[in-house]
Every structure is written in structure tokens, then in C-alpha cells.
Amino acid sequence: MPTLVIADDHPLFRAALRQAARDALGEVELFEAGTLEAVLALLDAQPQVDLVLLDLHMPGNHGLAGLAAVRAQYPGVAVIVISANDDPRVIRRALDHGAAGYLPKSAGLDDLRDAIRCVLACDTWLPPALRASVTRAQSSPNDAALAARLASLSPQQFRVLVLVAEGLLNKQIADRLDVQERTVKAHLTAIFERLGVRNRTQAGVVLRELELSDPARQIEG
């Protein structure tokens, strides 16, 4: 029986995703999360998860950073990105960072069901109306290199990188992760080497390259 995590902070949209998953798969084990932190905690606690339906702009996420976190820390878990952003260049970036599918929030239930079935069958899924434009969108060499560098980090190193990008000091990171401060320093040395940076500021900039604007927030503004 497949196991899915529905990761979105809007209860009504989670309900639609739940229904689509049950319609698509029949027997399915479902978990839900409203923040990126909750998603990562679920994946830690439930190693049997097969697929995450991940909102790009849920609390704690910053564009493609959440996708990168899941792919770096749980490489065996497939991810379908969900977003109000249907820019082909953004979709291309998501695929380059390891998404197995991309689902605009404007998609209907048939597309939801098709996407879930397709990705669980180990294929890549894109909305039919966007496939041609995404195919024409060229991958950025910077994105490809960044994805490879992030994938080289261990799960714990990626967690340290996220906390560095948030501005935490070594002692604060050690307290948050329940490790020794010297362990954090060792992780930072490895992170700098693998990312090809010299200091904390440059490491934080690497992660911020994954940030995207949220079309929904732009409309609200």
C-alpha cells in the first residue's frame, strides 16, 4: 500500500489532495503536514513514505529549498511540487532539483489523480498544457551545478546549512540539533568544501538562490 505525505498549509486544498489520492490509489496511507518542519519530522518518523505532495510556499519553505531538503535528506522519496506558479522556467528548475512532477494549484482532480499514479509508477508528470513550454525552457547551468552540490551533503549537513542560512550561530545550531558545537564546526568545514564556498555568508547565499516569489502573495498584496 503506497504511503503519501500531503504537505500544504491550506486545509481545503489538503482535503482535495486527500480525495484525489484515494481516488487514484484506493488503498493508501496518508499523512498531512502544514509546515516544512513537520514534513521533515514525518519523513524521519515514517521511513515507508513513497511520495510527498509539496507546496512550494508553505510555512518554513522558501521556494525550491524545501524540495532540495527532501531530496537531499530522503533521496528515496519522490516529490510532486504543488504551486500557484506555472512559469515554465520555475517548473524546469523544480525538475532540475529533483521533482518527479509539478502540479499547478489550478489543476483539476483528473490531473491530480494522473500525477499521483504517474509518479508512483516511476515516471515524470507535467500538466499536458505546459509540457511543450517546459520542454523548451532551458536548464540553467547554475541550477544543475547547485543541485549536484546540495545532493552531495549528508542529511545532517543540509540541516546545518539551513540553520546557517537562517542566521543561527554555531552554539544555537548545536542546541537545535542536540549535538556538540565541535560537531557543528566539523559539518561546516565539510559544507564549505562541498559547496565551494569560504564562509557562512556565502553558504547562506547558496541556499537563498532557491528562493522564489509566491504569486498568491503578490495577488494578495
Solvent accessible surface area in square Angstrom, and as a share of the most:
residue,aa,sasa,rsa
1,M,146,0.65
2,P,39,0.24
3,T,3,0.02
4,L,0,0.00
5,V,0,0.00
6,I,0,0.00
7,A,0,0.00
8,D,0,0.00
9,D,51,0.26
10,H,98,0.44
11,P,89,0.56
12,L,158,0.78
13,F,38,0.16
14,R,45,0.16
15,A,37,0.29
16,A,35,0.27
17,L,0,0.00
18,R,71,0.26
19,Q,88,0.39
20,A,0,0.00
21,A,0,0.00
22,R,118,0.43
23,D,64,0.33
24,A,13,0.10
25,L,44,0.22
26,G,50,0.48
27,E,130,0.58
28,V,22,0.13
29,E,60,0.27
30,L,34,0.17
31,F,44,0.19
32,E,65,0.29
33,A,6,0.05
34,G,23,0.23
35,T,53,0.31
36,L,18,0.09
37,E,141,0.63
38,A,39,0.30
39,V,0,0.00
40,L,34,0.17
41,A,58,0.45
42,L,32,0.16
43,L,6,0.03
44,D,87,0.45
45,A,68,0.53
46,Q,46,0.20
47,P,121,0.76
48,Q,79,0.35
49,V,7,0.04
50,D,57,0.30
51,L,0,0.00
52,V,0,0.00
53,L,1,0.00
54,L,0,0.00
55,D,5,0.02
56,L,0,0.00
57,H,31,0.14
58,M,1,0.01
59,P,60,0.38
60,G,51,0.49
61,N,10,0.05
62,H,103,0.46
63,G,1,0.01
64,L,0,0.00
65,A,11,0.09
66,G,0,0.00
67,L,0,0.00
68,A,5,0.04
69,A,2,0.02
70,V,0,0.00
71,R,71,0.26
72,A,13,0.10
73,Q,11,0.05
74,Y,31,0.12
75,P,91,0.57
76,G,76,0.73
77,V,14,0.08
78,A,26,0.21
79,V,0,0.00
80,I,0,0.00
81,V,0,0.00
82,I,0,0.00
83,S,1,0.00
84,A,48,0.37
85,N,19,0.10
86,D,73,0.38
87,D,38,0.20
88,P,38,0.24
89,R,169,0.62
90,V,15,0.09
91,I,0,0.00
92,R,55,0.20
93,R,56,0.20
94,A,0,0.00
95,L,28,0.14
96,D,38,0.20
97,H,10,0.05
98,G,28,0.27
99,A,9,0.07
100,A,23,0.18
101,G,0,0.00
102,Y,0,0.00
103,L,2,0.01
104,P,10,0.06
105,K,57,0.24
106,S,105,0.68
107,A,25,0.19
108,G,42,0.40
109,L,79,0.39
110,D,92,0.48
111,D,36,0.19
112,L,7,0.03
113,R,48,0.18
114,D,66,0.34
115,A,0,0.00
116,I,1,0.01
117,R,110,0.40
118,C,31,0.18
119,V,5,0.03
120,L,50,0.25
121,A,67,0.52
122,C,122,0.73
123,D,83,0.43
124,T,85,0.49
125,W,11,0.04
126,L,22,0.11
127,P,8,0.05
128,P,78,0.49
129,A,99,0.77
130,L,31,0.16
131,R,105,0.38
132,A,61,0.47
133,S,28,0.18
134,V,1,0.01
135,T,107,0.62
136,R,173,0.63
137,A,16,0.13
138,Q,168,0.75
139,S,56,0.36
140,S,43,0.28
141,P,114,0.72
142,N,115,0.59
143,D,6,0.03
144,A,53,0.41
145,A,48,0.37
146,L,1,0.01
147,A,19,0.15
148,A,66,0.51
149,R,74,0.27
150,L,3,0.02
151,A,73,0.57
152,S,51,0.33
153,L,6,0.03
154,S,40,0.26
155,P,52,0.33
156,Q,47,0.21
157,Q,16,0.07
158,F,1,0.00
159,R,60,0.22
160,V,0,0.00
161,L,0,0.00
162,V,44,0.25
163,L,11,0.06
164,V,11,0.06
165,A,25,0.19
166,E,102,0.46
167,G,57,0.55
168,L,25,0.13
169,L,116,0.58
170,N,28,0.14
171,K,127,0.54
172,Q,91,0.41
173,I,0,0.00
174,A,6,0.04
175,D,96,0.50
176,R,147,0.53
177,L,35,0.17
178,D,131,0.68
179,V,44,0.25
180,Q,107,0.47
181,E,71,0.32
182,R,177,0.64
183,T,48,0.28
184,V,0,0.00
185,K,109,0.46
186,A,62,0.48
187,H,34,0.15
188,L,11,0.05
189,T,93,0.54
190,A,24,0.19
191,I,0,0.00
192,F,41,0.17
193,E,139,0.62
194,R,107,0.39
195,L,4,0.02
196,G,67,0.64
197,V,23,0.13
198,R,209,0.76
199,N,67,0.34
200,R,73,0.27
201,T,96,0.56
202,Q,74,0.33
203,A,0,0.00
204,G,3,0.03
205,V,70,0.40
206,V,8,0.05
207,L,12,0.06
208,R,106,0.39
209,E,82,0.37
210,L,0,0.00
211,E,85,0.38
212,L,36,0.18
213,S,65,0.42
214,D,20,0.10
215,P,29,0.18
216,A,41,0.32
217,R,154,0.56
218,Q,117,0.52
219,I,148,0.75
220,E,141,0.63
221,G,99,0.96
